[in-house]
Amino acid sequence: MNVDTPPVCNYEGSDYQQSFWEKGGRAYEDAVEAIALRRLLPKGGARMLELGAGAGRNTHRYEGYEQIVLLDYSTTQLQQARERLGDSPKYKYIAADIYHLPFVSGLFDGATMIRTLHHMADARAALDQVRSVLQTGAIFILEYANKRNLKSILRYTFHRQAWNPFSPEPIEFADLNFDFHPLTVRAWLGLSKFAIQRTLTVSHFRVGFLKKIVPLKLLVWMDQVLQLTGEWWQLSPSIFLRTKAIGDTPAAQAGQFFKCPSCGAPLEDTPPQLVCSQCGLRFPVANGIYDFRLSEKQS
């Protein structure tokens, strides 16, 4: 089976949560991202889609939603999230790629994508997919890596960096790691039928020596204040956007949830295996994780 999918960043087998977040000196980044999410999240909702959920670092911050669907390409990451959060009906764990989401149209009234878009080789296609599963009026909170940040501007000015931070195209600074220009992301969101409601600049002090010499609480307080400048300029390495799905997409009908990520036919939720009646593909459910990764089915 041939699947038209851009390359996917796969954290299978990784201890990313522990090595990067818990032992990697990222307490500052985690704290300021939590503040941004509190500012942008609705008080609650019915069903949230967490794209690039990883090991569930942010999932507890969405507790106002009745159900949270954690989606990641890595089953390793999802298993770590499941061990952290448990098997409550409040959570569903889905292994899939963002270019072929296995959900019916209009299923979610909320979604987040934090520290994930920067792994997208085709970010515009990813945003279209997100919009396809949201109902009209749904809130989508997007974080992206900012190409036009102060550090890159200074490096470019003093000839320490070859690429231009002011040019509109994404820059792939490492394999499947992209920075984006703010105006480009705004244009993509408009084309994908999202209206931007609020912009926050985040992680202004993501500099190693500052995190060592300045107390954490002071750094977090300063970032909290500077986040509010996002409506005027965007010079931080991380940008958070609160957007609203526009257009005409009604909420999914009661009882509808999954669709085949290959042919789009509805799927019945029948663990330990979901079978597409139209194309015959089978999707296993093991250890509480639904596996819809089409690339795993290619010969």
C-alpha positions in Angstrom: 0.0 0.0 0.0 1.4 3.4 -1.0 0.6 6.3 1.4 1.3 9.9 0.4 2.7 11.1 3.6 5.5 13.7 4.3 8.3 12.5 6.5 7.2 12.1 10.1 9.4 12.8 13.2 9.2 9.7 15.3 10.0 9.6 19.0 9.5 5.9 19.2 11.7 4.4 22.0 12.7 7.9 23.2 13.0 9.0 26.9 12.3 12.6 25.7 10.0 13.5 28.6 12.6 12.5 31.2 15.8 13.5 29.4 14.6 16.8 27.9 12.0 18.1 30.4 12.6 16.5 33.7 16.4 16.3 33.7 17.2 18.8 30.9 16.9 22.1 32.8 13.6 23.1 31.2 11.7 24.2 34.3 11.6 27.7 33.0 10.2 26.7 29.6 7.6 24.5 31.2 6.4 27.2 33.6 6.0 29.9 31.1 4.2 27.6 28.7 1.8 26.7 31.5 1.1 30.4 32.0 0.4 30.9 28.3 -2.0 28.0 28.2 -3.9 29.3 31.2 -4.3 32.6 29.4 -5.5 31.1 26.2 -7.5 28.0 27.2 -11.3 28.1 27.5 -12.6 27.3 30.9 -13.9 24.0 29.6 -15.4 22.1 26.7 -16.6 18.7 25.6 -13.8 17.1 23.7 -10.1 18.2 23.3 -7.6 16.9 20.7 -4.0 17.1 22.0 -1.8 16.9 18.9 1.7 15.8 19.6 0.8 14.9 23.1 4.0 13.0 23.8 4.1 11.6 27.3 1.3 13.9 28.4 3.3 16.8 29.9 0.5 19.3 29.2 -2.6 17.0 29.4 -3.4 17.9 33.0 -3.7 21.5 31.9 -6.8 20.7 29.8 -8.8 19.3 32.8 -11.7 21.6 31.9 -12.6 19.3 29.0 -14.8 16.3 29.5 -12.7 14.1 27.3 -9.1 14.5 26.1 -7.8 12.6 23.1 -4.0 12.3 23.1 -2.5 11.8 19.6 1.2 11.1 18.9 3.0 9.1 16.3 5.1 7.3 18.9 3.4 4.5 20.9 6.3 4.7 23.4 5.3 8.3 24.2 1.7 7.4 24.5 2.4 4.5 26.8 4.3 6.8 29.1 1.3 9.2 29.0 -1.0 6.3 29.8 1.2 5.3 32.8 1.0 8.9 34.0 -2.7 9.5 33.4 -4.3 6.0 33.7 -7.1 4.4 31.8 -10.0 6.7 32.7 -12.7 7.1 30.0 -11.7 10.7 30.1 -8.6 9.8 28.0 -8.1 8.1 24.6 -4.6 7.3 23.3 -4.2 7.4 19.5 -1.1 6.6 17.5 -1.4 8.3 14.1 0.3 10.8 11.8 -1.2 14.3 11.6 -1.5 14.1 7.8 -4.2 11.3 8.1 -6.2 12.0 11.2 -8.6 9.1 12.0 -11.5 11.2 13.2 -14.8 12.2 11.7 -15.4 15.8 10.7 -16.5 18.2 13.5 -15.6 15.8 16.4 -13.7 18.2 18.6 -14.6 21.6 20.1 -11.0 22.2 21.2 -7.4 21.3 20.1 -3.9 22.1 21.0 -0.6 21.7 19.1 2.4 22.6 21.4 6.0 22.1 20.3 4.8 20.0 17.4 4.4 22.2 14.3 8.2 22.6 14.1 8.4 18.9 13.2 6.0 19.4 10.2 7.6 19.1 6.8 4.2 20.3 5.3 2.8 22.5 8.0 0.1 23.9 5.8 -1.3 20.4 5.2 -1.1 19.6 8.9 -3.2 22.7 9.7 -5.8 21.7 7.1 -6.1 18.3 8.8 -6.6 19.9 12.2 -9.4 22.1 10.8 -11.1 19.1 9.2 -11.8 17.5 12.6 -12.9 20.7 14.4 -16.5 22.0 14.5 -17.2 25.6 13.8 -16.3 27.8 16.7 -13.8 25.3 18.1 -10.7 26.8 19.8 -7.3 25.7 18.5 -4.2 26.8 20.4 -1.1 26.6 18.3 2.5 27.0 19.4 5.2 27.4 16.8 9.0 28.1 16.6 9.6 31.6 15.5 12.1 32.2 12.8 12.2 36.0 13.3 13.3 35.9 16.9 15.7 38.4 18.5 18.6 35.9 18.7 18.4 34.9 15.0 18.1 38.6 14.0 21.3 39.5 15.9 23.2 36.4 14.6 22.2 37.3 11.0 23.1 41.0 11.5 26.6 40.1 12.7 27.1 37.4 10.0 27.0 34.5 12.5 24.1 32.9 10.6 23.6 32.4 6.9 19.8 32.3 6.6 17.6 35.4 6.7 15.2 35.5 9.6 13.0 38.0 7.7 12.4 35.8 4.6 8.9 34.1 4.6 9.9 30.5 3.9 10.4 28.0 6.8 14.0 27.2 7.7 15.0 23.5 8.5 17.8 24.1 11.0 18.1 20.4 11.7 16.4 17.3 10.3 12.6 17.7 10.6 13.1 20.8 12.8 11.6 23.9 11.3 11.3 27.6 12.3 8.5 29.7 10.8 8.0 33.3 10.0 5.0 34.7 12.0 3.4 36.3 8.9 3.6 32.9 7.0 1.9 31.1 9.9 -0.8 33.7 10.0 -1.4 33.3 6.3 -1.6 29.5 6.5 -4.1 29.7 9.4 -6.3 32.0 7.4 -6.2 29.7 4.4 -7.1 26.8 6.7 -10.1 28.7 8.0 -8.8 29.8 11.4 -9.3 33.3 12.8 -6.6 34.4 15.2 -8.0 35.8 18.5 -4.8 36.3 20.6 -1.0 36.2 20.3 1.5 35.6 23.1 5.2 35.7 22.9 6.8 33.0 25.1 10.2 31.9 26.4 12.0 35.3 26.0 14.8 34.2 28.2 15.6 30.8 26.7 19.3 31.4 27.2 21.5 28.9 29.1 23.5 31.4 31.2 20.4 33.5 32.1 18.7 30.4 33.5 21.8 29.7 35.6 22.2 33.1 37.1 18.7 34.5 37.4 16.2 32.9 39.9 13.5 30.8 38.2 10.6 32.7 39.8 12.0 36.0 38.5 12.6 34.7 35.0 9.0 33.3 34.9 7.6 36.6 36.2 9.4 38.7 33.5 8.3 36.3 30.8 4.7 36.5 32.1 4.8 40.2 31.6 6.5 40.2 28.2 4.0 37.6 26.9 1.5 40.4 26.6 3.6 42.2 24.0 2.7 39.5 21.4 -0.1 41.6 19.9 2.5 44.2 18.9 5.7 42.3 18.0 7.0 38.7 18.0 10.7 38.5 18.8 10.7 35.5 21.2 11.6 31.9 20.0 8.2 30.6 20.8 4.8 32.0 19.8 1.4 30.9 21.2 -1.8 31.6 19.2 -5.4 31.2 20.2 -7.5 30.7 17.1 -11.1 29.9 16.3 -12.3 27.6 13.6 -14.5 29.5 11.1 -16.6 28.3 8.2 -19.4 25.8 8.3 -18.5 22.5 10.0 -21.3 21.1 12.2 -20.6 19.0 15.3 -20.2 15.3 14.6 -23.4 13.3 15.2 -23.7 11.4 18.4 -22.0 8.0 18.3 -19.6 9.0 15.5 -15.9 9.1 16.3 -13.4 7.3 14.1 -12.9 7.2 10.4 -10.5 5.2 8.3 -7.4 7.4 7.8 -6.9 5.8 4.3 -10.3 5.9 2.6 -12.4 8.1 5.0 -15.1 5.5 5.7 -16.6 5.5 9.2 -15.1 3.0 11.7 -16.8 1.3 14.5 -14.9 1.4 17.8 -14.4 -2.4 18.3 -11.2 -3.2 20.2 -9.0 -5.1 20.0 -9.2 -4.3 16.3 -11.0 -1.8 14.1 -11.8 -3.0 10.6 -12.7 -0.7 7.7 -15.7 -2.1 5.9 -14.8 -0.2 2.7 -11.0 -0.7 2.1 -10.4 -3.7 4.5 -7.6 -2.1 6.5 -7.3 -3.3 10.1 -6.2 -1.1 13.0 -5.1 -2.8 16.3 -5.8 -1.6 19.8 -3.1 -2.8 22.2 -2.3 -1.7 25.8 -5.0 0.9 25.5 -3.5 2.5 22.4 -5.3 2.7 19.1 -2.8 2.4 16.2 -3.8 4.2 13.0 -0.3 4.7 11.6 -0.7 4.0 7.8 3.1 3.9 7.2 3.2 0.9 9.5 1.0 -1.0 7.0 3.1 -0.3 3.9 4.9 -3.3 2.5 
